[in-house]
Amino acid sequence: MQKRKLGQGLEVSALSLGAMGYGKARELPDRAEMITLLRTAVDRGMDFFDTAEVYGPWTNELMVGEALAPVRDKVKIATKFGWNIDQATGVHLGGVNSKPGQIRSAVEGSLKRLRTDHIDLLYQHRVDPEVPMEDVAGVVKDLIGEGKVLWFGLSEAGAGSIRQAHAVQPVAALQSEYSLWTREPEAEIIPTIEELGIGLVPFSPLGKGFLTGKIDATTELDAMRSSIPRFAPDALAANQRLVELIRAIGARHNATPAQVALAWLLAQKPWIVPLFGTRKLERFDENIGSLDVRLTTEDLSDIEAAKVKIEGARYPEEHMKLVGL
Ligand SMILES: NC(=O)c1ccc[n+]([C@@H]2O[C@H](COP(=O)([O-])OP(=O)(O)OC[C@H]3O[C@@H](n4cnc5c(N)ncnc54)[C@H](OP(=O)(O)O)[C@@H]3O)[C@@H](O)[C@H]2O)c1
């Protein structure tokens, strides 16, 4: 699989697989099947995998750890701290927590659950307004000094927080939502990370499935999607215009909408590594097929010219308060 470089030199496969859907975040799929899928992804040449303490909490890291232990030296594992997880019970107490003691304890737990002595890329999952970014970056810097963490990342942080953290410990990657229907990072975040030499790992590159063209007003949505304004019936119907557009672009390349959505991200910057999720091998293969889809200047300008307006926010109101801080 093609490689890309993030930040100061973290080299990874040009696409990454997220394991969030393999656990409590959505309905619990078959554990053995998911472990097989992760290992098959490695066989296909992917070497960059994503999890987080909060997925489960903990169960997802346990699954990823088990799956990747036999191939640990071939892969890069990214995980995240930053939600207020009770370190004794694994219960999410609500809200965020990036206090230095919490970060250290979360990392010790992640190392055990992931069956490893180092985390390749450690992200702060959400900015904690109670803890200065300099303090967060300072703890991660120490963890890097101790060899427990190799690279530092942030997720959904605002430009000011990115600059503050980066001044203490260089940030290798920002993991934030960016896709054909979430273009907000283009205003301030992408110019900031480009200036600082930080890579981008866009999550939900398939719009949580919407951009694949497989979701419409008749689809029965899970609780997570039902809570998102842009998945409300009226918004979903209006937003189909974007799917029609990418379907038409895909027809020029014999590519599916999912492949166009990923190829569009890959075409934006050479330091973007899209992070998709799937529980199905045939979809994994379809998605990595995007690496062979080269969108032309005309394709890209046709997408801009269509000026498709997206209806509905990308998160419920409560969650929107936690992003861009
Ligand atoms: N940092 C953060 O705050 C944050 C937030 C959200 C996600 N993430 C990370 O990003 C990863 C990806 O996020 P995501 O799952 O929301 O993103 P996504 O890749 O945009 O969407 C995944 C959804 O699309 C479906 N899908 C995937 N490929 C498909 C295809 N070819 N055709 C039809 N449907 C397809 C999947 O269903 P099936 O599983 O049934 O195939 C799944 O429901 C997560 O696993 C997680 O690691 C991070």
The ligand as an ORCA input file, in Angstrom:
! r2SCAN-3c Opt
* xyz 0 1
  N     -11.299     11.449     16.993
  C     -12.600     11.354     17.047
  O     -13.277     12.059     17.784
  C     -13.294     10.321     16.191
  C     -14.673     10.392     15.968
  C     -15.260      9.444     15.136
  C     -14.476      8.441     14.565
  N     -13.141      8.390     14.813
  C     -12.271      7.351     14.226
  O     -12.497      7.322     12.829
  C     -12.855      6.005     12.420
  C     -13.825      6.087     11.268
  O     -14.963      6.819     11.667
  P     -16.416      6.461     11.178
  O     -16.661      5.008     11.379
  O     -17.327      7.454     11.783
  O     -16.262      6.835      9.648
  P     -16.635      6.495      8.183
  O     -15.553      5.668      7.601
  O     -16.978      7.799      7.586
  O     -17.988      5.661      8.241
  C     -18.037      4.332      8.637
  C     -19.421      3.808      8.325
  O     -19.563      3.653      6.918
  C     -19.866      2.308      6.598
  N     -19.037      1.963      5.432
  C     -17.686      1.910      5.355
  N     -17.280      1.614      4.110
  C     -18.403      1.461      3.374
  C     -18.645      1.148      2.015
  N     -17.644      0.942      1.174
  N     -19.951      1.069      1.586
  C     -20.975      1.280      2.445
  N     -20.805      1.591      3.745
  C     -19.530      1.675      4.218
  C     -19.530      1.506      7.810
  O     -20.437      0.443      7.965
  P     -19.913     -1.073      8.208
  O     -19.063     -1.036      9.430
  O     -21.183     -1.828      8.384
  O     -19.157     -1.429      6.972
  C     -19.691      2.495      8.960
  O     -21.031      2.498      9.412
  C     -13.416      5.352     13.692
  O     -13.325      3.948     13.659
  C     -12.539      5.944     14.754
  O     -11.325      5.220     14.836
  C     -12.552      9.332     15.607
*
